[in-house]
Each structure stands twice: as C-alpha cells, then as structure tokens.
Amino acid sequence: MILKKAQMQLLDRQYDYCGSLGPQSYFDLKCPAQTQDASNVFTPSSGKLISNAKEFQCNAL
C-alpha cells in the first residue's frame, strides 16, 4: 500500500480518499454516500488496513 496525497495505491489499483471519521481514514474507487461504507479502512496510528473484509498490518518503510 502506498499513500500519496489523497490517494491510496493497493494491488495495482488507485483508491480515492473519501474522508475520515475519528481515527480511521476511508478510501474507495468511487466514494459511497456514507463514508463508513468505503471498501478500504485505514487506521494510521496502528497501521491496520481493512480492505474488502481482509485485514492487513502496514508498516512504514
């Protein structure tokens, strides 16, 4: 995963930033009406990424 400005690149796809709610940031190909319904949820403080119901642990390089 690569975060660059308001986009996230993951597995050869580019996701747009949809907003944040509390400590979580939301990304999707097309942002849904409800931010929390986005397909990718990233928690920067822990490095936890949930993408389409799969959980990943991200570390800074």
NUVEX-919443 format. One record per atom (N, C-alpha, C): atom name; x, y, z. Coordinates in Angstrom, 1 decimal, padded with zeros to 4 digits. Example, Ala and Ser with C-alpha at 12.3 -4.5 7.8 and 13.67 -1.06 7.14 Angstrom:
<atoms>
<atom><atom>N</atom><x>013.2</x><y>-005.7</y><z>007.8</z></atom>
<atom><atom>CA</atom><x>012.3</x><y>-004.5</y><z>007.8</z></atom>
<atom><atom>C</atom><x>013.2</x><y>-003.3</y><z>007.8</z></atom>
<atom><atom>N</atom><x>012.8</x><y>-002.2</y><z>007.1</z></atom>
<atom><atom>CA</atom><x>013.7</x><y>-001.1</y><z>007.1</z></atom>
<atom><atom>C</atom><x>012.9</x><y>000.0</y><z>007.9</z></atom>
</atoms>
This chain:
<atoms>
<atom><atom>N</atom><x>000.8</x><y>-001.2</y><z>000.0</z></atom>
<atom><atom>CA</atom><x>000.0</x><y>000.0</y><z>000.0</z></atom>
<atom><atom>C</atom><x>000.9</x><y>001.2</y><z>000.0</z></atom>
<atom><atom>N</atom><x>000.5</x><y>002.2</y><z>-000.8</z></atom>
<atom><atom>CA</atom><x>001.2</x><y>003.5</y><z>-000.9</z></atom>
<atom><atom>C</atom><x>000.2</x><y>004.6</y><z>-000.7</z></atom>
<atom><atom>N</atom><x>000.4</x><y>005.5</y><z>000.3</z></atom>
<atom><atom>CA</atom><x>-000.4</x><y>006.7</y><z>000.4</z></atom>
<atom><atom>C</atom><x>000.3</x><y>007.8</y><z>-000.2</z></atom>
<atom><atom>N</atom><x>-000.4</x><y>008.5</y><z>-001.1</z></atom>
<atom><atom>CA</atom><x>000.2</x><y>009.7</y><z>-001.8</z></atom>
<atom><atom>C</atom><x>-000.9</x><y>010.7</y><z>-001.9</z></atom>
<atom><atom>N</atom><x>-000.7</x><y>011.8</y><z>-001.2</z></atom>
<atom><atom>CA</atom><x>-001.7</x><y>012.9</y><z>-001.1</z></atom>
<atom><atom>C</atom><x>-003.1</x><y>012.3</y><z>-000.8</z></atom>
<atom><atom>N</atom><x>-004.1</x><y>012.5</y><z>-001.7</z></atom>
<atom><atom>CA</atom><x>-005.4</x><y>012.0</y><z>-001.3</z></atom>
<atom><atom>C</atom><x>-005.8</x><y>010.7</y><z>-002.1</z></atom>
<atom><atom>N</atom><x>-004.7</x><y>009.9</y><z>-002.3</z></atom>
<atom><atom>CA</atom><x>-005.0</x><y>008.6</y><z>-003.0</z></atom>
<atom><atom>C</atom><x>-004.2</x><y>007.5</y><z>-002.3</z></atom>
<atom><atom>N</atom><x>-004.7</x><y>006.3</y><z>-002.4</z></atom>
<atom><atom>CA</atom><x>-004.0</x><y>005.1</y><z>-001.9</z></atom>
<atom><atom>C</atom><x>-003.9</x><y>004.1</y><z>-003.0</z></atom>
<atom><atom>N</atom><x>-002.7</x><y>003.6</y><z>-003.2</z></atom>
<atom><atom>CA</atom><x>-002.4</x><y>002.6</y><z>-004.2</z></atom>
<atom><atom>C</atom><x>-002.3</x><y>001.3</y><z>-003.5</z></atom>
<atom><atom>N</atom><x>-003.1</x><y>000.3</y><z>-003.9</z></atom>
<atom><atom>CA</atom><x>-003.1</x><y>-001.0</y><z>-003.3</z></atom>
<atom><atom>C</atom><x>-003.3</x><y>-002.1</y><z>-004.4</z></atom>
<atom><atom>N</atom><x>-002.4</x><y>-003.0</y><z>-004.5</z></atom>
<atom><atom>CA</atom><x>-002.6</x><y>-004.1</y><z>-005.5</z></atom>
<atom><atom>C</atom><x>-002.9</x><y>-003.6</y><z>-006.9</z></atom>
<atom><atom>N</atom><x>-002.1</x><y>-002.7</y><z>-007.4</z></atom>
<atom><atom>CA</atom><x>-002.3</x><y>-002.1</y><z>-008.8</z></atom>
<atom><atom>C</atom><x>-003.6</x><y>-001.4</y><z>-009.0</z></atom>
<atom><atom>N</atom><x>-004.2</x><y>-000.9</y><z>-007.9</z></atom>
<atom><atom>CA</atom><x>-005.4</x><y>-000.1</y><z>-008.0</z></atom>
<atom><atom>C</atom><x>-005.2</x><y>001.2</y><z>-007.3</z></atom>
<atom><atom>N</atom><x>-005.9</x><y>002.3</y><z>-007.8</z></atom>
<atom><atom>CA</atom><x>-005.8</x><y>003.6</y><z>-007.1</z></atom>
<atom><atom>C</atom><x>-007.2</x><y>003.9</y><z>-006.5</z></atom>
<atom><atom>N</atom><x>-007.2</x><y>004.2</y><z>-005.2</z></atom>
<atom><atom>CA</atom><x>-008.4</x><y>004.5</y><z>-004.5</z></atom>
<atom><atom>C</atom><x>-008.4</x><y>005.9</y><z>-004.0</z></atom>
<atom><atom>N</atom><x>-009.5</x><y>006.6</y><z>-004.1</z></atom>
<atom><atom>CA</atom><x>-009.6</x><y>008.0</y><z>-003.7</z></atom>
<atom><atom>C</atom><x>-009.9</x><y>008.1</y><z>-002.2</z></atom>
<atom><atom>N</atom><x>-009.5</x><y>009.1</y><z>-001.6</z></atom>
<atom><atom>CA</atom><x>-009.7</x><y>009.4</y><z>-000.2</z></atom>
<atom><atom>C</atom><x>-011.2</x><y>009.8</y><z>-000.1</z></atom>
<atom><atom>N</atom><x>-011.9</x><y>009.2</y><z>000.8</z></atom>
<atom><atom>CA</atom><x>-013.4</x><y>009.5</y><z>001.0</z></atom>
<atom><atom>C</atom><x>-013.7</x><y>010.3</y><z>002.2</z></atom>
<atom><atom>N</atom><x>-012.7</x><y>010.4</y><z>003.1</z></atom>
<atom><atom>CA</atom><x>-012.9</x><y>011.1</y><z>004.4</z></atom>
<atom><atom>C</atom><x>-012.4</x><y>010.3</y><z>005.6</z></atom>
<atom><atom>N</atom><x>-012.5</x><y>011.0</y><z>006.7</z></atom>
<atom><atom>CA</atom><x>-012.1</x><y>010.3</y><z>008.0</z></atom>
<atom><atom>C</atom><x>-013.2</x><y>010.5</y><z>009.0</z></atom>
<atom><atom>N</atom><x>-013.3</x><y>009.5</y><z>009.8</z></atom>
<atom><atom>CA</atom><x>-014.2</x><y>009.5</y><z>011.0</z></atom>
<atom><atom>C</atom><x>-013.4</x><y>009.1</y><z>012.2</z></atom>
<atom><atom>N</atom><x>-013.2</x><y>009.9</y><z>013.1</z></atom>
<atom><atom>CA</atom><x>-012.3</x><y>009.6</y><z>014.2</z></atom>
<atom><atom>C</atom><x>-011.0</x><y>009.3</y><z>013.8</z></atom>
<atom><atom>N</atom><x>-010.4</x><y>008.2</y><z>014.2</z></atom>
<atom><atom>CA</atom><x>-009.0</x><y>007.8</y><z>013.9</z></atom>
<atom><atom>C</atom><x>-008.9</x><y>007.0</y><z>012.5</z></atom>
<atom><atom>N</atom><x>-010.0</x><y>006.8</y><z>011.8</z></atom>
<atom><atom>CA</atom><x>-010.0</x><y>006.0</y><z>010.6</z></atom>
<atom><atom>C</atom><x>-010.1</x><y>006.8</y><z>009.4</z></atom>
<atom><atom>N</atom><x>-009.4</x><y>006.4</y><z>008.3</z></atom>
<atom><atom>CA</atom><x>-009.5</x><y>007.1</y><z>007.0</z></atom>
<atom><atom>C</atom><x>-010.1</x><y>006.1</y><z>006.0</z></atom>
<atom><atom>N</atom><x>-010.9</x><y>006.6</y><z>005.2</z></atom>
<atom><atom>CA</atom><x>-011.7</x><y>005.7</y><z>004.2</z></atom>
<atom><atom>C</atom><x>-011.3</x><y>006.0</y><z>002.8</z></atom>
<atom><atom>N</atom><x>-011.1</x><y>004.9</y><z>002.0</z></atom>
<atom><atom>CA</atom><x>-010.7</x><y>005.0</y><z>000.6</z></atom>
<atom><atom>C</atom><x>-011.6</x><y>004.1</y><z>-000.2</z></atom>
<atom><atom>N</atom><x>-011.9</x><y>004.5</y><z>-001.5</z></atom>
<atom><atom>CA</atom><x>-012.7</x><y>003.6</y><z>-002.4</z></atom>
<atom><atom>C</atom><x>-012.5</x><y>004.0</y><z>-003.8</z></atom>
<atom><atom>N</atom><x>-012.8</x><y>003.2</y><z>-004.7</z></atom>
<atom><atom>CA</atom><x>-012.7</x><y>003.5</y><z>-006.2</z></atom>
<atom><atom>C</atom><x>-013.7</x><y>004.7</y><z>-006.5</z></atom>
<atom><atom>N</atom><x>-014.9</x><y>004.6</y><z>-005.9</z></atom>
<atom><atom>CA</atom><x>-015.9</x><y>005.7</y><z>-006.0</z></atom>
<atom><atom>C</atom><x>-016.5</x><y>005.8</y><z>-004.7</z></atom>
<atom><atom>N</atom><x>-016.3</x><y>007.0</y><z>-004.1</z></atom>
<atom><atom>CA</atom><x>-016.7</x><y>007.1</y><z>-002.7</z></atom>
<atom><atom>C</atom><x>-018.3</x><y>007.0</y><z>-002.5</z></atom>
<atom><atom>N</atom><x>-018.7</x><y>006.1</y><z>-001.5</z></atom>
<atom><atom>CA</atom><x>-020.1</x><y>005.9</y><z>-001.3</z></atom>
<atom><atom>C</atom><x>-020.7</x><y>007.1</y><z>-000.6</z></atom>
<atom><atom>N</atom><x>-022.0</x><y>007.2</y><z>-000.5</z></atom>
<atom><atom>CA</atom><x>-022.7</x><y>008.3</y><z>000.1</z></atom>
<atom><atom>C</atom><x>-022.4</x><y>008.3</y><z>001.6</z></atom>
<atom><atom>N</atom><x>-022.3</x><y>007.1</y><z>002.2</z></atom>
<atom><atom>CA</atom><x>-021.9</x><y>007.1</y><z>003.6</z></atom>
<atom><atom>C</atom><x>-020.4</x><y>006.7</y><z>003.7</z></atom>
<atom><atom>N</atom><x>-019.6</x><y>007.6</y><z>004.2</z></atom>
<atom><atom>CA</atom><x>-018.1</x><y>007.4</y><z>004.2</z></atom>
<atom><atom>C</atom><x>-017.7</x><y>006.1</y><z>004.8</z></atom>
<atom><atom>N</atom><x>-018.4</x><y>005.6</y><z>005.9</z></atom>
<atom><atom>CA</atom><x>-018.0</x><y>004.4</y><z>006.6</z></atom>
<atom><atom>C</atom><x>-018.3</x><y>003.1</y><z>005.7</z></atom>
<atom><atom>N</atom><x>-019.0</x><y>003.3</y><z>004.6</z></atom>
<atom><atom>CA</atom><x>-019.2</x><y>002.2</y><z>003.7</z></atom>
<atom><atom>C</atom><x>-018.1</x><y>001.9</y><z>002.6</z></atom>
<atom><atom>N</atom><x>-017.1</x><y>002.7</y><z>002.7</z></atom>
<atom><atom>CA</atom><x>-015.9</x><y>002.6</y><z>001.8</z></atom>
<atom><atom>C</atom><x>-015.3</x><y>001.2</y><z>001.9</z></atom>
<atom><atom>N</atom><x>-014.7</x><y>000.7</y><z>000.8</z></atom>
<atom><atom>CA</atom><x>-014.2</x><y>-000.7</y><z>000.8</z></atom>
<atom><atom>C</atom><x>-012.8</x><y>-000.8</y><z>001.5</z></atom>
<atom><atom>N</atom><x>-012.2</x><y>000.3</y><z>001.8</z></atom>
<atom><atom>CA</atom><x>-010.9</x><y>000.3</y><z>002.5</z></atom>
<atom><atom>C</atom><x>-010.9</x><y>001.2</y><z>003.7</z></atom>
<atom><atom>N</atom><x>-010.5</x><y>000.7</y><z>004.8</z></atom>
<atom><atom>CA</atom><x>-010.5</x><y>001.5</y><z>006.1</z></atom>
<atom><atom>C</atom><x>-009.1</x><y>001.4</y><z>006.6</z></atom>
<atom><atom>N</atom><x>-008.4</x><y>002.5</y><z>006.8</z></atom>
<atom><atom>CA</atom><x>-007.1</x><y>002.6</y><z>007.3</z></atom>
<atom><atom>C</atom><x>-007.0</x><y>003.3</y><z>008.6</z></atom>
<atom><atom>N</atom><x>-006.3</x><y>002.7</y><z>009.6</z></atom>
<atom><atom>CA</atom><x>-006.1</x><y>003.4</y><z>010.9</z></atom>
<atom><atom>C</atom><x>-004.6</x><y>003.7</y><z>011.0</z></atom>
<atom><atom>N</atom><x>-004.2</x><y>004.9</y><z>010.7</z></atom>
<atom><atom>CA</atom><x>-002.8</x><y>005.3</y><z>010.7</z></atom>
<atom><atom>C</atom><x>-002.1</x><y>005.0</y><z>012.0</z></atom>
<atom><atom>N</atom><x>-002.7</x><y>005.2</y><z>013.2</z></atom>
<atom><atom>CA</atom><x>-002.0</x><y>005.0</y><z>014.4</z></atom>
<atom><atom>C</atom><x>-001.5</x><y>003.6</y><z>014.7</z></atom>
<atom><atom>N</atom><x>-002.3</x><y>002.6</y><z>014.2</z></atom>
<atom><atom>CA</atom><x>-001.9</x><y>001.2</y><z>014.4</z></atom>
<atom><atom>C</atom><x>-001.4</x><y>000.6</y><z>013.1</z></atom>
<atom><atom>N</atom><x>-001.6</x><y>001.2</y><z>011.9</z></atom>
<atom><atom>CA</atom><x>-001.2</x><y>000.6</y><z>010.7</z></atom>
<atom><atom>C</atom><x>-002.1</x><y>-000.5</y><z>010.2</z></atom>
<atom><atom>N</atom><x>-003.3</x><y>-000.6</y><z>010.8</z></atom>
<atom><atom>CA</atom><x>-004.3</x><y>-001.6</y><z>010.4</z></atom>
<atom><atom>C</atom><x>-005.0</x><y>-001.1</y><z>009.1</z></atom>
<atom><atom>N</atom><x>-005.1</x><y>-002.0</y><z>008.1</z></atom>
<atom><atom>CA</atom><x>-005.9</x><y>-001.7</y><z>006.9</z></atom>
<atom><atom>C</atom><x>-006.9</x><y>-002.9</y><z>006.7</z></atom>
<atom><atom>N</atom><x>-008.1</x><y>-002.5</y><z>006.6</z></atom>
<atom><atom>CA</atom><x>-009.1</x><y>-003.5</y><z>006.2</z></atom>
<atom><atom>C</atom><x>-009.6</x><y>-003.2</y><z>004.8</z></atom>
<atom><atom>N</atom><x>-009.4</x><y>-004.1</y><z>003.9</z></atom>
<atom><atom>CA</atom><x>-009.7</x><y>-004.0</y><z>002.5</z></atom>
<atom><atom>C</atom><x>-010.6</x><y>-005.1</y><z>002.1</z></atom>
<atom><atom>N</atom><x>-011.8</x><y>-004.8</y><z>001.7</z></atom>
<atom><atom>CA</atom><x>-012.8</x><y>-005.8</y><z>001.3</z></atom>
<atom><atom>C</atom><x>-012.9</x><y>-007.0</y><z>002.3</z></atom>
<atom><atom>N</atom><x>-013.0</x><y>-006.7</y><z>003.6</z></atom>
<atom><atom>CA</atom><x>-013.1</x><y>-007.7</y><z>004.6</z></atom>
<atom><atom>C</atom><x>-011.9</x><y>-008.4</y><z>004.9</z></atom>
<atom><atom>N</atom><x>-010.7</x><y>-008.1</y><z>004.3</z></atom>
<atom><atom>CA</atom><x>-009.4</x><y>-008.7</y><z>004.6</z></atom>
<atom><atom>C</atom><x>-008.6</x><y>-007.7</y><z>005.5</z></atom>
<atom><atom>N</atom><x>-008.0</x><y>-008.2</y><z>006.5</z></atom>
<atom><atom>CA</atom><x>-007.2</x><y>-007.4</y><z>007.4</z></atom>
<atom><atom>C</atom><x>-005.7</x><y>-007.5</y><z>007.1</z></atom>
<atom><atom>N</atom><x>-005.0</x><y>-006.3</y><z>007.0</z></atom>
<atom><atom>CA</atom><x>-003.6</x><y>-006.2</y><z>006.8</z></atom>
<atom><atom>C</atom><x>-003.0</x><y>-005.4</y><z>007.9</z></atom>
<atom><atom>N</atom><x>-001.7</x><y>-005.6</y><z>008.1</z></atom>
<atom><atom>CA</atom><x>-000.9</x><y>-004.8</y><z>009.0</z></atom>
<atom><atom>C</atom><x>000.2</x><y>-004.1</y><z>008.2</z></atom>
<atom><atom>N</atom><x>000.1</x><y>-002.8</y><z>008.2</z></atom>
<atom><atom>CA</atom><x>001.0</x><y>-002.0</y><z>007.3</z></atom>
<atom><atom>C</atom><x>002.1</x><y>-001.3</y><z>008.2</z></atom>
<atom><atom>N</atom><x>003.3</x><y>-001.3</y><z>007.7</z></atom>
<atom><atom>CA</atom><x>004.5</x><y>-000.7</y><z>008.4</z></atom>
<atom><atom>C</atom><x>005.1</x><y>000.3</y><z>007.5</z></atom>
<atom><atom>N</atom><x>005.6</x><y>001.4</y><z>008.1</z></atom>
<atom><atom>CA</atom><x>006.2</x><y>002.4</y><z>007.3</z></atom>
<atom><atom>C</atom><x>007.6</x><y>001.9</y><z>006.8</z></atom>
<atom><atom>N</atom><x>008.0</x><y>002.3</y><z>005.6</z></atom>
<atom><atom>CA</atom><x>009.3</x><y>001.9</y><z>005.1</z></atom>
<atom><atom>C</atom><x>010.3</x><y>003.0</y><z>005.3</z></atom>
</atoms>
